[in-house]
Amino acid sequence: MKLEPTPLAGVIGLPTSHSRSPKLHGHWLARYGIKGHYIPMDIQSGDLARAMDVLPKLGFKGVNVTIPHKEAVLDLADLISDRAALIGAANTLTFQNDGKLHADNTDGIGFLANIQQSCPDWSAKDKPCLVLGAGGAARAVVAALLQEKTPEILLANRTRARADALKAHFGGKISVIDWSHAPHVLDDVGAIINSTSLGMSGKEDLKLSLENVRPGTLVNDLVYTPLKTELLERAEQAGCQVVDGLGMLLHQARPGFERWFGYRPEIDDALRRAVLM
């Protein structure tokens, strides 16, 4: 009888010590009794191309990608999903049976699924959305909001040139505003999304006055350490709908796990607890 090889997956980056993905995928592997392994791997940029050649030969079905390789892996992929091409970065790689490397970006999927699970009645179509930040996470959020047909995205970044570059990439529905002007548009928006690292443990706080925010506005902070950031605490006090960033991490992981291990996992409180341990 032929024995099937143990499926392997992992996360590549530099460093990977901060990643919660091993806990996340490890929980699913144990929960569903799947004989597989998920391994964090620090890979230097100069070794990235060789890693993409060697990993499938070692039995890897795919990997998640974190900083600093999210953009570089696109140059090594044989197949690139439309959303990865639009965002300009990939976070989920699959080594296909035909030997081809497929690159995808599931951050936007995770972003939307997290909001839909937490606030099922919210719609991006209703009002403009304010996005803070213009990095990789912001690109995924903007792409997802455009997909959901938001009427306008107000984009603010402390370095305006980066916001201008993001507008040039995505086009007409984005209006760049000065960082200092962000508090003055809050009464016009249906959602505020913080895609910066401001407010994360060890980082400086996000100093955004919520004086003009309307009760019921959706406020989503992609930061999940701490789980309830100072922004979310103030937004909750102002009567807003608040969504933490952990759910985005959990939901973006599901497509990769399903492709690599052949099982569609559940996203529930037990998973949240396991990842936060």
Sequence and secondary structure as in RCSB ss.txt:
>XXXX:A:sequence
MKLEPTPLAGVIGLPTSHSRSPKLHGHWLARYGIKGHYIPMDIQSGDLARAMDVLPKLGFKGVNVTIPHKEAVLD
LADLISDRAALIGAANTLTFQNDGKLHADNTDGIGFLANIQQSCPDWSAKDKPCLVLGAGGAARAVVAALLQEKT
PEILLANRTRARADALKAHFGGKISVIDWSHAPHVLDDVGAIINSTSLGMSGKEDLKLSLENVRPGTLVNDLVYT
PLKTELLERAEQAGCQVVDGLGMLLHQARPGFERWFGYRPEIDDALRRAVLM
>XXXX:A:secstr
       EEEEEES  TT  HHHHHHHHHHHTT   EEEEEE  GGGHHHHHHHGGGGTEEEEEE TTSTTGGGG
G SEE HHHHHHT  SEEEE TTS EEEE  HHHHHHHHHHHH TT  TTSS EEEE  SHHHHHHHHHHHHTT 
S EEEE SSHHHHHHHHHHH TTEEEE GGGGGGGGGG SEEEE SSTTSTTS       TT  TT EEEE   S
SSS HHHHHHHHTT EEE SHHHHHHHHHHHHHHHHS      HHHHHHHH 
